[in-house]
Amino acid sequence: MIRFDNVSKKYPGQTRAALRNVTLDIDTGEFVFLVGRSGSGKSTFVRLVLRELRPTRGAVLVDGRDTSGLPAWRVPKLRRQIGTVFQDFRLLPGKTVRENVAFALQVTGYSRRDIRTLVPASLEMVGLADKQDRLTDELSGGEQQRVAIARAVVNRPKILIADEPTGNLDPTTSVGIMKVLDRINRLGTTVVMATHDSTIVDQLRKRVIELDDGDLVRDQGKGTYGYQA
Ligand SMILES: Nc1ncnc2c1ncn2[C@@H]1O[C@H](COP(=O)(O)OP(=O)(O)OP(=O)(O)O)[C@@H](O)[C@H]1O
């Protein structure tokens, strides 16, 4: 589903590459933790998958397609296959839970009928079926992150990328978020989660990919966090 083939990325004006010769394959349906110290290249990795960046060398393939060669008009279609969730939720203020999730579908031209079935189904999956008419500003952090997850997967993307999704949440709330991500993964979505949360990584024992200063230094099945922050 995601393939990095000898990928290097150097930002303009930088002497050191942010990623160096990274080769890996993430199969359909996998759950992968992406770990590494601050500045090790995790966000660069994520941005390459989303084709916000192009590799300086090598190729990034998403669902079999080399993203470098994609013309600009095909990029939105690529991104629709990839749901994204961030540490800071990024919800629309002043709107309800339902409106936040529906918005993602409205802007991509879904019919009202599809929106009426997809939005409640997605909110049900994250455990917010009873909060659809609440303003997101009035929800707890954990609930807001659930809304963001519902929005990310409402169009049933093949891949979900979560960049520090528990970074602003307390440990108990984080466990709830991980249950939701696990449920989405079990339904067939490939999940890549960049995280500094060692407790979660050590508890869930999924595949762990570690970056260190731009190098892929570990790719471990049923892995642990594995380093001291
Ligand atoms: N837009 C940019 N221009 C120049 N250098 C950048 C840019 N973005 C990131 N970098 C550099 O690339 C390297 C990797 O950064 P990246 O943001 O991918 O790390 P990260 O692992 O996501 O860090 P964090 O855990 O703090 O989010 C760092 O040295 C960073 O300073």
The ligand as an SDF file (V2000), in Angstrom:
LIG
                    3D

 31 33  0  0  0  0  0  0  0  0999 V2000
   10.3790   22.8260    5.6430 N   0  0  0  0  0  0  0  0  0  0  0  0
   11.6030   22.4990    6.0620 C   0  0  0  0  0  0  0  0  0  0  0  0
   12.6960   23.1570    5.6110 N   0  0  0  0  0  0  0  0  0  0  0  0
   13.9400   22.8240    6.0290 C   0  0  0  0  0  0  0  0  0  0  0  0
   14.1960   21.8210    6.8920 N   0  0  0  0  0  0  0  0  0  0  0  0
   13.1550   21.1290    7.3720 C   0  0  0  0  0  0  0  0  0  0  0  0
   11.8020   21.4240    7.0030 C   0  0  0  0  0  0  0  0  0  0  0  0
   10.9730   20.5620    7.6480 N   0  0  0  0  0  0  0  0  0  0  0  0
   11.7700   19.7750    8.3890 C   0  0  0  0  0  0  0  0  0  0  0  0
   13.0800   20.1020    8.2360 N   0  0  0  0  0  0  0  0  0  0  0  0
   14.2530   19.4270    8.8660 C   0  0  0  0  0  0  0  0  0  0  0  0
   14.2310   18.0600    8.4970 O   0  0  0  0  0  0  0  0  0  0  0  0
   14.5730   17.2240    9.6000 C   0  0  0  0  0  0  0  0  0  0  0  0
   13.4280   16.2340    9.8770 C   0  0  0  0  0  0  0  0  0  0  0  0
   12.2890   16.9560   10.3570 O   0  0  0  0  0  0  0  0  0  0  0  0
   10.8590   16.2880   10.6140 P   0  0  0  0  0  0  0  0  0  0  0  0
    9.9080   17.4070   10.8360 O   0  0  0  0  0  0  0  0  0  0  0  0
   10.5620   15.3300    9.5150 O   0  0  0  0  0  0  0  0  0  0  0  0
   11.1230   15.4890   11.9770 O   0  0  0  0  0  0  0  0  0  0  0  0
   10.0960   14.7720   12.9890 P   0  0  0  0  0  0  0  0  0  0  0  0
   10.6850   13.4410   13.2710 O   0  0  0  0  0  0  0  0  0  0  0  0
    8.7380   14.8200   12.4210 O   0  0  0  0  0  0  0  0  0  0  0  0
   10.1720   15.6770   14.2810 O   0  0  0  0  0  0  0  0  0  0  0  0
    9.0630   15.9140   15.4410 P   0  0  0  0  0  0  0  0  0  0  0  0
    8.9880   14.6340   16.2210 O   0  0  0  0  0  0  0  0  0  0  0  0
    9.6500   17.0290   16.2280 O   0  0  0  0  0  0  0  0  0  0  0  0
    7.7770   16.2760   14.7580 O   0  0  0  0  0  0  0  0  0  0  0  0
   14.8800   18.1520   10.7550 C   0  0  0  0  0  0  0  0  0  0  0  0
   16.2710   18.3610   10.7940 O   0  0  0  0  0  0  0  0  0  0  0  0
   14.1510   19.4420   10.3940 C   0  0  0  0  0  0  0  0  0  0  0  0
   14.8150   20.5640   10.9210 O   0  0  0  0  0  0  0  0  0  0  0  0
  1  2  1  0
  2  3  1  0
  2  7  2  0
  3  4  2  0
  4  5  1  0
  5  6  2  0
  6  7  1  0
  6 10  1  0
  7  8  1  0
  8  9  2  0
  9 10  1  0
 10 11  1  0
 11 12  1  0
 11 30  1  0
 12 13  1  0
 13 14  1  0
 13 28  1  0
 14 15  1  0
 15 16  1  0
 16 17  2  0
 16 18  1  0
 16 19  1  0
 19 20  1  0
 20 21  2  0
 20 22  1  0
 20 23  1  0
 23 24  1  0
 24 25  2  0
 24 26  1  0
 24 27  1  0
 28 29  1  0
 28 30  1  0
 30 31  1  0
M  END
$$$$
